[in-house]
Amino acid sequence: MILSRLALAAGLVAATVAVAHETSGRHGGRVSDAGAFHVELVAKGDTVDVFVSDGSQKPVPATGFRGTAILVVGGKPTRVPLEPADGNRLTGKSGIALGENPKGAVQLTAPDGATASGKFN
């Protein structure tokens, strides 16, 4: 009985740690920490949208940002250059279908030259 309770507690702690780094976002994507920012990755068809927010989840204007999404599709890495769009969104096209929840990373360069990356498992 004690061992099963310990196993349950360990499982809950592990689940909490796993969720702490990647959560659901306002636009239906997954959110990950990227340095001082949070990035939400939304993939639909061959389009990648990345929404940038600050630590308080307030949108950060995408103007001046550059980025690259490096996503694994069919076991191979696919690089998608990201350009600022409207509001806090950067967007790019991959040329191939990505699936809804591709694994990979988003690398950002902020207007001040600082770089950061967020991982998506």
N, CA, C and O atoms as CSV, one atom per row, in Angstrom:
chain,resi,resn,atom,element,x,y,z
A,1,MET,N,N,0.822,-1.186,0.000
A,1,MET,CA,C,0.000,0.000,0.000
A,1,MET,C,C,0.867,1.251,0.000
A,1,MET,O,O,0.605,2.189,-0.753
A,2,ILE,N,N,1.901,1.270,0.842
A,2,ILE,CA,C,2.791,2.419,0.910
A,2,ILE,C,C,3.544,2.584,-0.409
A,2,ILE,O,O,3.705,3.700,-0.903
A,3,LEU,N,N,4.005,1.463,-0.979
A,3,LEU,CA,C,4.721,1.535,-2.246
A,3,LEU,C,C,3.828,2.063,-3.360
A,3,LEU,O,O,4.289,2.844,-4.192
A,4,SER,N,N,2.566,1.658,-3.398
A,4,SER,CA,C,1.680,2.149,-4.451
A,4,SER,C,C,1.411,3.643,-4.294
A,4,SER,O,O,1.291,4.360,-5.287
A,5,ARG,N,N,1.315,4.113,-3.048
A,5,ARG,CA,C,1.129,5.553,-2.817
A,5,ARG,C,C,2.369,6.343,-3.234
A,5,ARG,O,O,2.258,7.425,-3.810
A,6,LEU,N,N,3.546,5.798,-2.942
A,6,LEU,CA,C,4.783,6.453,-3.365
A,6,LEU,C,C,4.878,6.490,-4.883
A,6,LEU,O,O,5.282,7.503,-5.454
A,7,ALA,N,N,4.514,5.403,-5.535
A,7,ALA,CA,C,4.543,5.359,-6.997
A,7,ALA,C,C,3.569,6.375,-7.584
A,7,ALA,O,O,3.893,7.049,-8.562
A,8,LEU,N,N,2.391,6.491,-7.001
A,8,LEU,CA,C,1.402,7.470,-7.458
A,8,LEU,C,C,1.933,8.885,-7.275
A,8,LEU,O,O,1.807,9.715,-8.175
A,9,ALA,N,N,2.524,9.169,-6.122
A,9,ALA,CA,C,3.070,10.505,-5.862
A,9,ALA,C,C,4.196,10.828,-6.838
A,9,ALA,O,O,4.270,11.947,-7.347
A,10,ALA,N,N,5.066,9.868,-7.102
A,10,ALA,CA,C,6.166,10.083,-8.048
A,10,ALA,C,C,5.630,10.339,-9.447
A,10,ALA,O,O,6.157,11.189,-10.165
A,11,GLY,N,N,4.601,9.624,-9.841
A,11,GLY,CA,C,3.983,9.827,-11.151
A,11,GLY,C,C,3.368,11.204,-11.279
A,11,GLY,O,O,3.493,11.840,-12.326
A,12,LEU,N,N,2.705,11.678,-10.231
A,12,LEU,CA,C,2.112,13.013,-10.257
A,12,LEU,C,C,3.171,14.098,-10.340
A,12,LEU,O,O,2.994,15.085,-11.055
A,13,VAL,N,N,4.266,13.926,-9.620
A,13,VAL,CA,C,5.359,14.898,-9.676
A,13,VAL,C,C,5.957,14.912,-11.071
A,13,VAL,O,O,6.207,15.988,-11.613
A,14,ALA,N,N,6.192,13.757,-11.665
A,14,ALA,CA,C,6.758,13.681,-13.015
A,14,ALA,C,C,5.828,14.327,-14.030
A,14,ALA,O,O,6.292,15.029,-14.928
A,15,ALA,N,N,4.536,14.105,-13.904
A,15,ALA,CA,C,3.564,14.705,-14.830
A,15,ALA,C,C,3.544,16.214,-14.681
A,15,ALA,O,O,3.434,16.931,-15.676
A,16,THR,N,N,3.649,16.704,-13.470
A,16,THR,CA,C,3.657,18.148,-13.229
A,16,THR,C,C,4.892,18.781,-13.845
A,16,THR,O,O,4.794,19.848,-14.452
A,17,VAL,N,N,6.053,18.152,-13.704
A,17,VAL,CA,C,7.286,18.677,-14.275
A,17,VAL,C,C,7.192,18.700,-15.792
A,17,VAL,O,O,7.616,19.675,-16.411
A,18,ALA,N,N,6.647,17.655,-16.410
A,18,ALA,CA,C,6.535,17.600,-17.863
A,18,ALA,C,C,5.614,18.683,-18.390
A,18,ALA,O,O,5.898,19.264,-19.437
A,19,VAL,N,N,4.540,18.972,-17.713
A,19,VAL,CA,C,3.582,19.977,-18.161
A,19,VAL,C,C,4.109,21.392,-17.935
A,19,VAL,O,O,3.711,22.316,-18.644
A,20,ALA,N,N,4.981,21.570,-16.975
A,20,ALA,CA,C,5.453,22.912,-16.642
A,20,ALA,C,C,6.197,23.581,-17.789
A,20,ALA,O,O,6.256,24.810,-17.829
A,21,HIS,N,N,6.769,22.825,-18.726
A,21,HIS,CA,C,7.560,23.396,-19.802
A,21,HIS,C,C,6.780,23.567,-21.093
A,21,HIS,O,O,7.210,24.336,-21.952
A,22,GLU,N,N,5.684,22.905,-21.265
A,22,GLU,CA,C,4.910,23.006,-22.488
A,22,GLU,C,C,3.429,22.926,-22.143
A,22,GLU,O,O,2.968,21.926,-21.592
A,23,THR,N,N,2.685,23.980,-22.468
A,23,THR,CA,C,1.272,24.042,-22.147
A,23,THR,C,C,0.476,24.406,-23.392
A,23,THR,O,O,1.049,24.619,-24.461
A,24,SER,N,N,-0.845,24.478,-23.255
A,24,SER,CA,C,-1.710,24.879,-24.365
A,24,SER,C,C,-1.805,26.394,-24.421
A,24,SER,O,O,-1.774,27.073,-23.394
A,25,GLY,N,N,-1.924,26.915,-25.650
A,25,GLY,CA,C,-1.954,28.356,-25.835
A,25,GLY,C,C,-3.303,28.886,-26.286
A,25,GLY,O,O,-4.244,28.125,-26.510
A,26,ARG,N,N,-3.381,30.200,-26.416
A,26,ARG,CA,C,-4.617,30.896,-26.804
A,26,ARG,C,C,-5.055,30.611,-28.230
A,26,ARG,O,O,-6.233,30.748,-28.562
A,27,HIS,N,N,-4.111,30.217,-29.073
A,27,HIS,CA,C,-4.415,30.013,-30.487
A,27,HIS,C,C,-4.527,28.533,-30.852
A,27,HIS,O,O,-4.526,28.178,-32.031
A,28,GLY,N,N,-4.623,27.680,-29.846
A,28,GLY,CA,C,-4.783,26.247,-30.073
A,28,GLY,C,C,-3.488,25.492,-30.245
A,28,GLY,O,O,-3.502,24.304,-30.567
A,29,GLY,N,N,-2.358,26.165,-30.035
A,29,GLY,CA,C,-1.068,25.508,-30.168
A,29,GLY,C,C,-0.471,25.148,-28.826
A,29,GLY,O,O,-1.134,25.201,-27.789
A,30,ARG,N,N,0.791,24.784,-28.871
A,30,ARG,CA,C,1.529,24.443,-27.663
A,30,ARG,C,C,2.471,25.587,-27.332
A,30,ARG,O,O,3.050,26.202,-28.227
A,31,VAL,N,N,2.625,25.873,-26.039
A,31,VAL,CA,C,3.455,26.979,-25.578
A,31,VAL,C,C,4.684,26.422,-24.875
A,31,VAL,O,O,4.606,25.476,-24.092
A,32,SER,N,N,5.817,27.038,-25.179
A,32,SER,CA,C,7.071,26.646,-24.549
A,32,SER,C,C,7.836,27.906,-24.151
A,32,SER,O,O,7.661,28.963,-24.756
A,33,ASP,N,N,8.685,27.786,-23.130
A,33,ASP,CA,C,9.558,28.888,-22.734
A,33,ASP,C,C,10.650,29.052,-23.781
A,33,ASP,O,O,11.182,28.069,-24.296
A,34,ALA,N,N,10.979,30.306,-24.090
A,34,ALA,CA,C,12.078,30.627,-25.003
A,34,ALA,C,C,12.797,31.844,-24.432
A,34,ALA,O,O,12.519,32.979,-24.821
A,35,GLY,N,N,13.703,31.606,-23.525
A,35,GLY,CA,C,14.401,32.707,-22.870
A,35,GLY,C,C,13.418,33.560,-22.088
A,35,GLY,O,O,12.675,33.046,-21.251
A,36,ALA,N,N,13.407,34.865,-22.355
A,36,ALA,CA,C,12.506,35.795,-21.668
A,36,ALA,C,C,11.095,35.755,-22.241
A,36,ALA,O,O,10.204,36.443,-21.744
A,37,PHE,N,N,10.886,34.965,-23.268
A,37,PHE,CA,C,9.600,34.913,-23.966
A,37,PHE,C,C,8.923,33.561,-23.819
A,37,PHE,O,O,9.528,32.576,-23.395
A,38,HIS,N,N,7.665,33.548,-24.179
A,38,HIS,CA,C,6.918,32.311,-24.373
A,38,HIS,C,C,6.575,32.276,-25.856
A,38,HIS,O,O,6.217,33.303,-26.432
A,39,VAL,N,N,6.681,31.108,-26.481
A,39,VAL,CA,C,6.321,30.961,-27.880
A,39,VAL,C,C,5.248,29.897,-28.007
A,39,VAL,O,O,5.344,28.822,-27.414
A,40,GLU,N,N,4.221,30.213,-28.790
A,40,GLU,CA,C,3.151,29.258,-29.063
A,40,GLU,C,C,3.287,28.802,-30.500
A,40,GLU,O,O,3.252,29.619,-31.420
A,41,LEU,N,N,3.442,27.499,-30.702
A,41,LEU,CA,C,3.603,26.906,-32.021
A,41,LEU,C,C,2.272,26.357,-32.504
A,41,LEU,O,O,1.663,25.509,-31.851
A,42,VAL,N,N,1.821,26.854,-33.668
A,42,VAL,CA,C,0.596,26.372,-34.290
A,42,VAL,C,C,0.952,25.917,-35.693
A,42,VAL,O,O,1.407,26.722,-36.506
A,43,ALA,N,N,0.753,24.637,-35.991
A,43,ALA,CA,C,1.037,24.093,-37.316
A,43,ALA,C,C,-0.271,23.603,-37.937
A,43,ALA,O,O,-1.007,22.820,-37.337
A,44,LYS,N,N,-0.540,24.083,-39.153
A,44,LYS,CA,C,-1.720,23.641,-39.907
A,44,LYS,C,C,-1.308,23.477,-41.356
A,44,LYS,O,O,-0.876,24.431,-42.003
A,45,GLY,N,N,-1.446,22.251,-41.864
A,45,GLY,CA,C,-1.026,21.997,-43.237
A,45,GLY,C,C,0.462,22.235,-43.367
A,45,GLY,O,O,1.260,21.606,-42.671
A,46,ASP,N,N,0.847,23.153,-44.268
A,46,ASP,CA,C,2.263,23.471,-44.443
A,46,ASP,C,C,2.638,24.814,-43.818
A,46,ASP,O,O,3.740,25.319,-44.036
A,47,THR,N,N,1.714,25.393,-43.036
A,47,THR,CA,C,1.939,26.702,-42.422
A,47,THR,C,C,2.318,26.566,-40.956
A,47,THR,O,O,1.718,25.793,-40.210
A,48,VAL,N,N,3.323,27.330,-40.560
A,48,VAL,CA,C,3.748,27.409,-39.160
A,48,VAL,C,C,3.498,28.828,-38.685
A,48,VAL,O,O,3.967,29.784,-39.303
A,49,ASP,N,N,2.769,28.970,-37.600
A,49,ASP,CA,C,2.581,30.259,-36.949
A,49,ASP,C,C,3.177,30.159,-35.555
A,49,ASP,O,O,2.966,29.175,-34.846
A,50,VAL,N,N,3.921,31.181,-35.171
A,50,VAL,CA,C,4.516,31.254,-33.842
A,50,VAL,C,C,4.092,32.582,-33.233
A,50,VAL,O,O,4.338,33.647,-33.798
A,51,PHE,N,N,3.454,32.502,-32.078
A,51,PHE,CA,C,2.972,33.678,-31.362
A,51,PHE,C,C,3.908,33.937,-30.187
A,51,PHE,O,O,4.206,33.027,-29.414
A,52,VAL,N,N,4.370,35.173,-30.055
A,52,VAL,CA,C,5.346,35.533,-29.019
A,52,VAL,C,C,4.649,36.329,-27.917
A,52,VAL,O,O,3.896,37.264,-28.191
A,53,SER,N,N,4.912,35.944,-26.669
A,53,SER,CA,C,4.383,36.682,-25.529
A,53,SER,C,C,5.482,36.796,-24.473
A,53,SER,O,O,6.502,36.110,-24.534
A,54,ASP,N,N,5.248,37.677,-23.509
A,54,ASP,CA,C,6.228,37.849,-22.435
A,54,ASP,C,C,5.932,36.876,-21.301
A,54,ASP,O,O,5.042,36.033,-21.418
A,55,GLY,N,N,6.664,36.991,-20.223
A,55,GLY,CA,C,6.495,36.102,-19.082
A,55,GLY,C,C,5.137,36.185,-18.421
A,55,GLY,O,O,4.739,35.268,-17.702
A,56,SER,N,N,4.409,37.291,-18.657
A,56,SER,CA,C,3.060,37.462,-18.107
A,56,SER,C,C,1.973,37.087,-19.106
A,56,SER,O,O,0.796,37.380,-18.898
A,57,GLN,N,N,2.380,36.436,-20.188
A,57,GLN,CA,C,1.465,36.011,-21.264
A,57,GLN,C,C,0.863,37.190,-22.038
A,57,GLN,O,O,-0.171,37.033,-22.687
A,58,LYS,N,N,1.499,38.370,-21.978
A,58,LYS,CA,C,1.038,39.512,-22.769
A,58,LYS,C,C,1.713,39.448,-24.134
A,58,LYS,O,O,2.918,39.209,-24.213
A,59,PRO,N,N,0.951,39.659,-25.215
A,59,PRO,CA,C,1.535,39.606,-26.563
A,59,PRO,C,C,2.689,40.594,-26.738
A,59,PRO,O,O,2.633,41.728,-26.262
A,60,VAL,N,N,3.725,40.144,-27.425
A,60,VAL,CA,C,4.874,40.969,-27.768
A,60,VAL,C,C,4.836,41.177,-29.278
A,60,VAL,O,O,4.806,40.196,-30.021
A,61,PRO,N,N,4.837,42.431,-29.762
A,61,PRO,CA,C,4.795,42.667,-31.207
A,61,PRO,C,C,5.923,41.934,-31.929
A,61,PRO,O,O,7.071,41.964,-31.484
A,62,ALA,N,N,5.599,41.279,-33.036
A,62,ALA,CA,C,6.568,40.478,-33.781
A,62,ALA,C,C,7.496,41.323,-34.648
A,62,ALA,O,O,8.488,40.814,-35.169
A,63,THR,N,N,7.186,42.596,-34.806
A,63,THR,CA,C,8.007,43.477,-35.620
A,63,THR,C,C,9.458,43.447,-35.145
A,63,THR,O,O,9.734,43.652,-33.963
A,64,GLY,N,N,10.385,43.189,-36.073
A,64,GLY,CA,C,11.805,43.149,-35.741
A,64,GLY,C,C,12.321,41.784,-35.341
A,64,GLY,O,O,13.535,41.589,-35.271
A,65,PHE,N,N,11.438,40.827,-35.075
A,65,PHE,CA,C,11.858,39.465,-34.750
A,65,PHE,C,C,12.186,38.707,-36.036
A,65,PHE,O,O,11.631,38.990,-37.097
A,66,ARG,N,N,13.092,37.748,-35.922
A,66,ARG,CA,C,13.353,36.768,-36.970
A,66,ARG,C,C,13.303,35.407,-36.293
A,66,ARG,O,O,13.525,35.293,-35.088
A,67,GLY,N,N,13.014,34.390,-37.069
A,67,GLY,CA,C,12.964,33.076,-36.457
A,67,GLY,C,C,13.060,31.949,-37.451
A,67,GLY,O,O,12.953,32.141,-38.662
A,68,THR,N,N,13.265,30.761,-36.906
A,68,THR,CA,C,13.283,29.530,-37.681
A,68,THR,C,C,12.633,28.450,-36.843
A,68,THR,O,O,12.954,28.278,-35.667
A,69,ALA,N,N,11.713,27.722,-37.462
A,69,ALA,CA,C,11.151,26.532,-36.823
A,69,ALA,C,C,11.888,25.339,-37.417
A,69,ALA,O,O,11.959,25.200,-38.638
A,70,ILE,N,N,12.430,24.491,-36.575
A,70,ILE,CA,C,13.092,23.270,-37.023
A,70,ILE,C,C,12.244,22.123,-36.505
A,70,ILE,O,O,12.284,21.787,-35.322
A,71,LEU,N,N,11.475,21.525,-37.405
A,71,LEU,CA,C,10.483,20.525,-37.027
A,71,LEU,C,C,10.804,19.183,-37.667
A,71,LEU,O,O,11.322,19.122,-38.782
A,72,VAL,N,N,10.493,18.118,-36.954
A,72,VAL,CA,C,10.734,16.773,-37.460
A,72,VAL,C,C,9.476,16.285,-38.172
A,72,VAL,O,O,8.410,16.161,-37.570
A,73,VAL,N,N,9.627,16.010,-39.465
A,73,VAL,CA,C,8.514,15.538,-40.289
A,73,VAL,C,C,8.973,14.269,-41.001
A,73,VAL,O,O,9.947,14.293,-41.753
A,74,GLY,N,N,8.277,13.169,-40.765
A,74,GLY,CA,C,8.660,11.903,-41.380
A,74,GLY,C,C,10.051,11.451,-40.980
A,74,GLY,O,O,10.745,10.798,-41.759
A,75,GLY,N,N,10.463,11.802,-39.756
A,75,GLY,CA,C,11.772,11.399,-39.256
A,75,GLY,C,C,12.919,12.288,-39.708
A,75,GLY,O,O,14.068,12.046,-39.339
A,76,LYS,N,N,12.625,13.320,-40.507
A,76,LYS,CA,C,13.670,14.211,-41.012
A,76,LYS,C,C,13.408,15.653,-40.560
A,76,LYS,O,O,12.258,16.088,-40.500
A,77,PRO,N,N,14.476,16.388,-40.244
A,77,PRO,CA,C,14.291,17.785,-39.845
A,77,PRO,C,C,13.895,18.656,-41.040
A,77,PRO,O,O,14.427,18.509,-42.141
A,78,THR,N,N,12.958,19.556,-40.798
A,78,THR,CA,C,12.506,20.517,-41.798
A,78,THR,C,C,12.667,21.907,-41.211
A,78,THR,O,O,12.145,22.199,-40.134
A,79,ARG,N,N,13.394,22.770,-41.924
A,79,ARG,CA,C,13.613,24.147,-41.470
A,79,ARG,C,C,12.592,25.054,-42.140
A,79,ARG,O,O,12.424,25.027,-43.359
A,80,VAL,N,N,11.911,25.863,-41.323
A,80,VAL,CA,C,10.906,26.800,-41.828
A,80,VAL,C,C,11.290,28.206,-41.364
A,80,VAL,O,O,11.187,28.510,-40.175
A,81,PRO,N,N,11.736,29.074,-42.295
A,81,PRO,CA,C,12.023,30.455,-41.917
A,81,PRO,C,C,10.737,31.175,-41.499
A,81,PRO,O,O,9.692,31.010,-42.129
A,82,LEU,N,N,10.824,31.967,-40.439
A,82,LEU,CA,C,9.660,32.678,-39.903
A,82,LEU,C,C,9.865,34.184,-40.056
A,82,LEU,O,O,10.924,34.720,-39.731
A,83,GLU,N,N,8.830,34.849,-40.558
A,83,GLU,CA,C,8.854,36.299,-40.740
A,83,GLU,C,C,7.728,36.930,-39.933
A,83,GLU,O,O,6.685,36.303,-39.748
A,84,PRO,N,N,7.911,38.156,-39.448
A,84,PRO,CA,C,6.842,38.831,-38.713
A,84,PRO,C,C,5.595,38.992,-39.576
A,84,PRO,O,O,5.684,39.266,-40.773
A,85,ALA,N,N,4.452,38.822,-38.962
A,85,ALA,CA,C,3.155,39.032,-39.611
A,85,ALA,C,C,2.410,40.048,-38.752
A,85,ALA,O,O,3.019,40.972,-38.214
A,86,ASP,N,N,1.125,39.885,-38.626
A,86,ASP,CA,C,0.331,40.816,-37.822
A,86,ASP,C,C,0.482,40.537,-36.327
A,86,ASP,O,O,0.700,39.398,-35.915
A,87,GLY,N,N,0.364,41.582,-35.533
A,87,GLY,CA,C,0.374,41.439,-34.070
A,87,GLY,C,C,1.635,40.789,-33.548
A,87,GLY,O,O,2.743,41.237,-33.841
A,88,ASN,N,N,1.466,39.730,-32.775
A,88,ASN,CA,C,2.590,39.034,-32.161
A,88,ASN,C,C,2.919,37.720,-32.878
A,88,ASN,O,O,3.471,36.804,-32.270
A,89,ARG,N,N,2.581,37.629,-34.164
A,89,ARG,CA,C,2.717,36.377,-34.923
A,89,ARG,C,C,3.861,36.445,-35.923
A,89,ARG,O,O,4.016,37.421,-36.656
A,90,LEU,N,N,4.659,35.378,-35.932
A,90,LEU,CA,C,5.618,35.132,-36.997
A,90,LEU,C,C,5.072,33.947,-37.776
A,90,LEU,O,O,4.445,33.065,-37.190
A,91,THR,N,N,5.299,33.908,-39.090
A,91,THR,CA,C,4.726,32.839,-39.890
A,91,THR,C,C,5.691,32.392,-40.976
A,91,THR,O,O,6.584,33.134,-41.383
A,92,GLY,N,N,5.491,31.156,-41.438
A,92,GLY,CA,C,6.302,30.612,-42.526
A,92,GLY,C,C,5.627,29.403,-43.130
A,92,GLY,O,O,4.717,28.825,-42.535
A,93,LYS,N,N,6.082,29.016,-44.332
A,93,LYS,CA,C,5.548,27.844,-45.045
A,93,LYS,C,C,6.667,26.826,-45.198
A,93,LYS,O,O,7.813,27.174,-45.480
A,94,SER,N,N,6.309,25.560,-45.005
A,94,SER,CA,C,7.314,24.507,-45.073
A,94,SER,C,C,7.417,23.838,-46.435
A,94,SER,O,O,8.466,23.283,-46.761
A,95,GLY,N,N,6.369,23.871,-47.233
A,95,GLY,CA,C,6.382,23.155,-48.503
A,95,GLY,C,C,5.898,21.722,-48.380
A,95,GLY,O,O,5.626,21.077,-49.392
A,96,ILE,N,N,5.782,21.205,-47.146
A,96,ILE,CA,C,5.229,19.867,-46.911
A,96,ILE,C,C,4.285,19.932,-45.717
A,96,ILE,O,O,4.409,20.808,-44.862
A,97,ALA,N,N,3.348,19.001,-45.669
A,97,ALA,CA,C,2.416,18.945,-44.534
A,97,ALA,C,C,3.186,18.583,-43.264
A,97,ALA,O,O,4.028,17.685,-43.266
A,98,LEU,N,N,2.881,19.297,-42.184
A,98,LEU,CA,C,3.619,19.147,-40.922
A,98,LEU,C,C,2.913,18.298,-39.881
A,98,LEU,O,O,3.549,17.807,-38.949
A,99,GLY,N,N,1.608,18.120,-40.027
A,99,GLY,CA,C,0.842,17.491,-38.957
A,99,GLY,C,C,0.502,18.545,-37.916
A,99,GLY,O,O,1.039,19.651,-37.954
A,100,GLU,N,N,-0.374,18.216,-37.000
A,100,GLU,CA,C,-0.843,19.207,-36.024
A,100,GLU,C,C,0.114,19.447,-34.865
A,100,GLU,O,O,0.161,20.552,-34.326
A,101,ASN,N,N,0.872,18.438,-34.475
A,101,ASN,CA,C,1.758,18.574,-33.310
A,101,ASN,C,C,3.181,18.124,-33.626
A,101,ASN,O,O,3.673,17.168,-33.026
A,102,PRO,N,N,3.845,18.800,-34.557
A,102,PRO,CA,C,5.211,18.367,-34.876
A,102,PRO,C,C,6.160,18.622,-33.706
A,102,PRO,O,O,5.991,19.565,-32.933
A,103,LYS,N,N,7.157,17.755,-33.605
A,103,LYS,CA,C,8.194,17.934,-32.590
A,103,LYS,C,C,9.305,18.784,-33.188
A,103,LYS,O,O,9.500,18.813,-34.403
A,104,GLY,N,N,10.022,19.470,-32.323
A,104,GLY,CA,C,11.142,20.260,-32.800
A,104,GLY,C,C,11.410,21.452,-31.921
A,104,GLY,O,O,11.208,21.405,-30.708
A,105,ALA,N,N,11.871,22.534,-32.543
A,105,ALA,CA,C,12.240,23.735,-31.808
A,105,ALA,C,C,11.952,24.973,-32.640
A,105,ALA,O,O,11.869,24.917,-33.867
A,106,VAL,N,N,11.801,26.091,-31.941
A,106,VAL,CA,C,11.664,27.399,-32.573
A,106,VAL,C,C,12.817,28.242,-32.057
A,106,VAL,O,O,12.991,28.398,-30.848
A,107,GLN,N,N,13.611,28.789,-32.988
A,107,GLN,CA,C,14.706,29.671,-32.634
A,107,GLN,C,C,14.307,31.090,-32.998
A,107,GLN,O,O,13.868,31.349,-34.119
A,108,LEU,N,N,14.457,32.001,-32.060
A,108,LEU,CA,C,14.089,33.401,-32.274
A,108,LEU,C,C,15.293,34.309,-32.102
A,108,LEU,O,O,16.184,34.054,-31.293
A,109,THR,N,N,15.290,35.388,-32.895
A,109,THR,CA,C,16.218,36.488,-32.677
A,109,THR,C,C,15.357,37.720,-32.469
A,109,THR,O,O,14.603,38.117,-33.357
A,110,ALA,N,N,15.470,38.322,-31.296
A,110,ALA,CA,C,14.674,39.502,-30.936
A,110,ALA,C,C,15.247,40.735,-31.639
A,110,ALA,O,O,16.373,40.703,-32.134
A,111,PRO,N,N,14.482,41.801,-31.681
A,111,PRO,CA,C,14.963,43.033,-32.317
A,111,PRO,C,C,16.301,43.540,-31.761
A,111,PRO,O,O,17.067,44.176,-32.484
A,112,ASP,N,N,16.586,43.264,-30.490
A,112,ASP,CA,C,17.847,43.712,-29.888
A,112,ASP,C,C,19.008,42.759,-30.143
A,112,ASP,O,O,20.116,42.981,-29.654
A,113,GLY,N,N,18.752,41.679,-30.921
A,113,GLY,CA,C,19.799,40.724,-31.257
A,113,GLY,C,C,19.895,39.538,-30.328
A,113,GLY,O,O,20.631,38.594,-30.616
A,114,ALA,N,N,19.171,39.557,-29.216
A,114,ALA,CA,C,19.179,38.425,-28.274
A,114,ALA,C,C,18.526,37.214,-28.931
A,114,ALA,O,O,17.537,37.350,-29.652
A,115,THR,N,N,19.076,36.039,-28.681
A,115,THR,CA,C,18.518,34.821,-29.245
A,115,THR,C,C,17.938,33.947,-28.137
A,115,THR,O,O,18.375,33.994,-26.987
A,116,ALA,N,N,16.951,33.155,-28.515
A,116,ALA,CA,C,16.310,32.226,-27.586
A,116,ALA,C,C,15.691,31.100,-28.392
A,116,ALA,O,O,15.444,31.248,-29.588
A,117,SER,N,N,15.444,29.989,-27.745
A,117,SER,CA,C,14.768,28.877,-28.426
A,117,SER,C,C,13.814,28.182,-27.472
A,117,SER,O,O,14.039,28.106,-26.264
A,118,GLY,N,N,12.738,27.676,-28.066
A,118,GLY,CA,C,11.746,26.904,-27.327
A,118,GLY,C,C,11.643,25.526,-27.942
A,118,GLY,O,O,11.667,25.390,-29.165
A,119,LYS,N,N,11.529,24.507,-27.117
A,119,LYS,CA,C,11.466,23.125,-27.599
A,119,LYS,C,C,10.053,22.586,-27.485
A,119,LYS,O,O,9.323,22.900,-26.544
A,120,PHE,N,N,9.680,21.768,-28.461
A,120,PHE,CA,C,8.357,21.147,-28.492
A,120,PHE,C,C,8.527,19.648,-28.684
A,120,PHE,O,O,9.026,19.191,-29.713
A,121,ASN,N,N,8.101,18.889,-27.671
A,121,ASN,CA,C,8.223,17.420,-27.717
A,121,ASN,C,C,6.918,16.766,-28.061
A,121,ASN,O,O,6.844,15.540,-28.141
